[in-house]
Every structure is written in structure tokens, then in C-alpha cells.
Amino acid sequence: MNRLSSLACVSVLALVAACGSGSAEAPPPAPPPVAAQPAATADAGASDTADDADIAAYGKKYVDLVVELWPEAATSLGLHARDAELNDRSREGIDRAVAKQRAMLDELMQRFSSKPHASRSAFTDLVILEHALTVDIKRTEALRPHETRPDFYTEPLNAIFYVMARDFAPGPERARSALERIEKLPQQVQSAKANLKNPSRIATQIGIESAEGAKTFLDEQAALILKELPGEKARINTAVRAAKDAYAGYVTWLKKDLLPRSNGQFASGKALFEFLTHEDYFLNENSDEIHAMGKRLFDETQQKLTETARRIDPQAKKWSDVVARVKGHHPTMADLLPSYRREVARARKFLVDKDVVPFPAGDELEVVETPTFKRNTTQAAYDIPPPFDPPGAKGFFYVTPAEASWPKKRQEEWLRENDHGDQVDTAVHEAYPGHHLQLSFARLHPSIIRKVTGPSIFSEGWGLYSEELMAELGYYTDEERLMQLVWTLVRAARVIIDVGLHTRGMTYEEAVKILTDEVHLERPLAQNEVKRYTESPTQPLSYLIGRERIFAMRERMRARDGARFSLKAFHSEVLTRGTVAPGLLEREIFGD
């Protein structure tokens, strides 16, 4: 969850050995944790709950299906029964998974063909589960990632990383699971060559970049595994060599065979796009209305940028000129991670002092380097602690360093994108009161359905809401506010570009041009942004549209509560209910 990578987050502990302990500065004492008891609040006065147990049972059945079909996702959730297995990405495996999902959806719809006798929170769970199955089936059948996304076959590297990243089991046990997964990687590459048909040229380029990172990643994992299994050196070397050879061959095949014939379209099309906004995000607006909202907020943010820039330099002709100077205030390569750690600790202390958000028990966060195979699409990101891991499991905030092998010009460009103001904003969005705080609460919710789902319109909407909340609370200097507004402008541009790419015929270069010419991002960063947008229809718009929905919910609660309203009470209300689309969350809170 971040500025550049997709919603599916990756654990990031494999590089800790290379970058030190990775610990953030010691946080100040937290206020007493708020107990996560959403059901009691939501169901005040509810009496007809006869179907609650059946709904919960279907949640358990869905979790069992996840473990069966997607062991990689299961590991990331903290379900470790199949940690040595990888997803079946063969055509037969994909078809089998869709068939099993459809069978469960049919059974669910038949069981609850009439209005369920359920508490408000259980009814929300039922709606979440029905829509999760419906949306996932539609995504697989319409987007066909196994046929159109070459990087679909580097995703197993995440699963290896998940196993080694967290101390959920003894080191040797986790290392054996990771080794068995490495031994299965060549089969994944074979599935790729059999399945991939006519991806877009951009998708194949993304796949090449991702697969090129496999060698370094596997070497790093081999060292970690060997440390835990010193008697398995020969087996480790054989497995890693075979996996590296497979991905090296994959890169060659992608470049020489698939790339020349990659003439497919990345656009999802209007019908699928609006299906996703309605069924996954519970939005009523159509794509044109969403586009208009993005354009309005883009223009409003431009005006705020101009006003803030003039406070910094009354003589400046354009806000972008002030931003260019502010970007020169950046850390050295050596201080990049330590400076992020300082900003994470500062944001948390500010919130403790202001007492406007609750804090969960066992709050812990580390800042570490991004794994090599994710660096081509990631600047800074947050990785949620697995929801089924013990309550005290820590979160990881990861940062992509400037590489010593890069030319000096590229190093400077990257550091300028990690200037002080950007770091302040990123720490707020990813850590406090953003993703880390929100998702640390979400994983405490008792509903297993909510543990395995979570639309980005709330999680990313909350991250952007957090940025604006800190502005309301007076956290930023003018320079820091300027950079925070730049990223608000990026999120507004995302709405325009997301709708444009997938429903209006916008090209990749046209999208990059918006980010370079109107938002004034450096071209490499703009290119990474748009690469992601092409593969994730509706996710880019989730930040700003989600923020607007959360603000609207806050105003509704203010109107309801009058003089009794408090920010902390509102934040406690929404944070303790899990990651639920605001439109659906509002129904649960207000009893719509």
C-alpha cells in the first residue's frame, strides 16, 4: 500500500541483514488501547440474529478455500498450513479455482435467497463475502491475468519472501518451506510460457523488469535459508540455480518472443470498470461522474498549491518552481532510511500528544529496504501484519534506496523524490495515522471475513484522509504542506488517468505527460506510476474517492452527534470495524 506499488503488499524483512536492524526509533508511550468491539456498537438494539452463526461458518469456509486455492495468499494472511506450496497458475488450475469460487457463491446465494435474520455486523459480513466472490470471479474471467500479465509469474517470489520475513515459526521450519517453494519456481515459468497470449507491450515490459530482479532476490534468500539449514547447502544451491536459470530464460523469452508480439490492450473497458466501482467499492457514480470529481479536486488542489507556494516565496511565478527548490532539501543516500525512521517516530508522538486517534495494543513498526524484485514499482510502502498472525505481529514500512550502481543523475533524481517534505507526507500516509494504524486495528476485528478482505477505497482512502487530517491539526510546515498537496494532486490525477486509461482511450504516454507536465513528477517516477495504473483498474482512484467518502461520513456523524462529536470518537468508530468500503461501512454505522 503505497505511492507506487499495488494494493497487494509484500513483507519486507529479507533485506534486514543488508540494512541493519531496521528498527524505527523508540516510539513514545501510547495511550490506553481501544478495544475492538465493533459488533456490540453496530448491533445496539438488534435482536434477530439467528443467521449470524451460519454467516460466520461461510466465512470459515471461504478461508479454507483461500488456503486450498491460493497458498501464497494464505501465507500473507498468517495461515501457514501450505507454506511450502505455490498457487497453481496452469490454465487448468485457474479454471479449477474459478469453478470452486462460483460453486461457493451459488451455495451462498441459495442459502440466503431471502433476507437473512442477522445482526447488522453479520449482515455486512455476508454482503462483503458475496461481493468478494463475485468481483474475484469477474476479475479473473475479464482481465485474465494468467494470459495478459507476465509479472503474474514473478508473484511467487512474494510468497518465498513472506515465509522468511516473519518469525511465526522456528527459522529452520520456515526455511524448509521457502526452499520447497524455490524448487517449484521453474514450473511457474513453464506455466507462463504456456499461458501468456497477447499482453500489452507495457505489461510485458513490466514482466521483464520484475523477472530481472529475481536473480538478486534469490541469492539473498539463499543466504538466509543456508543460515537456517547449513546441512542443506547442496540442495539449496541446486534449487536456487535452477530457479535463476528459469527466470533468466524467462527474461530472454519475454524479450525475444513475447515482446515483439505484445499488441494487446491494457484498458479494462467501461463496463468492467464500472462493475468494479459498483460491486467492489459500493459507489453509485458512473465513470464520467468519478472523472468529473477527480477534475474538480485536481483544480482545487492546484489552487491550494499556488497559495501555499506564495507563502513560502511571494515572488515565485509557479508553485512548481517552489517545489523544485524544496526538493533540494533531501537526505544523503546513507541517511535515507534513518531519516524515514525519524519521521515515523515524530508523527506518532504528535498524535499521542494531540489524542485524536486511538492506538491498538501491541503497536510495532519497522522501517526496512524494499526487496529488489519490487523496486521497479515501489518508492515507499507499508506491509500489513498478517491478520491471522498473533496480535503483536509488527508491520513493515519499506523504502527503496538509491542504488550505488546508478548514474549520479539518476541517484539525485531518486533522492529528490525522497525530499524532506515527501518523507513527512509518506510517513503520515504509510504509518501514523495512515496504513499502519488503520490496518493494525483492522486485523484485530473478530470477523474472519473482514480479515481476508479489504477494498482499497477504505484503506487508501484512510491513508489520504490521514494526510489531510494532519494538515487540519497543524502538523506541517509550509514546505511540508506543499509536498503533501503535491501528492494530493497526484491522487487527483490518478482519478483522471485511471478513468482515462480504462474507459476513455488515454494512452500510456498521455498519462505520463499529465504527471510530468501538470503534476511535475520526475519522468522515471511518472513512468512507474502509470505502469501500475495500466494493470490495476479502479485502484488508483481509490485514494481520493475514498478520502472524500470518509470526510462525508465524518460530517454525517458530526451532524448526528452535535456537541457530543469528537474526532477521536469518529476515528474509533471507523477504525475498529475493519477495512470495509465506506459506502457499506456507513450503512453499518448509521443503520441505513
Secondary structure, 3 states (H helix, E strand, C coil): CECCCCCCCCCCCCCHHHHCCCECCCCCCCCCCCCCCHHHHHCCCCCCCCCHHHHHHHHHHHHHHHHHHCHHHHHHHCCCCCCCCCCCCCHHHHHHHHHHHHHHHHHHHHHCCCCCCCCHHHHHHHHHHHHHHHHHHHHHHHHCHHHHCHHHHCCHHHHHHHHHHCCCCCHHHHHHHHHHHHHCHHHHHHHHHHHCCCCCHHHHHHHHHHHHCHHHHHHHHHHHHHHHCHHHHHHHHHHHHHHHHHHHHHHHHHHHHHHHHCCCCCCCCHHHHHHHHHHCCCCCCCHHHHHHHHHHHHHHHHHHHHHHHHHHCCCCCCHHHHHHHHCCCCCCCCCHHHHHHHHHHHHHHHHHHHCCCCCCCCCCEEEEECCHHHHHHCCEEEECCCCCCCCCCCEEEEECCCCCCCCHHHHHHHHHCCCHHHHHHHHHHHCCCCHHHHHHHHCCCCCHHHHCCCCHHHHHHHHHHHHHHHHHCCCCCHHHHHHHHHHHHHHHHHHHHHHHHHHCCCCHHHHHHHHHHHCCCCHHHHHHHHHHHHHCCCCCCHHHHHHHHHHHHHHHHHHHHHHHCCHHHHHHHHHCCCCCCHHHHHHHHHCC
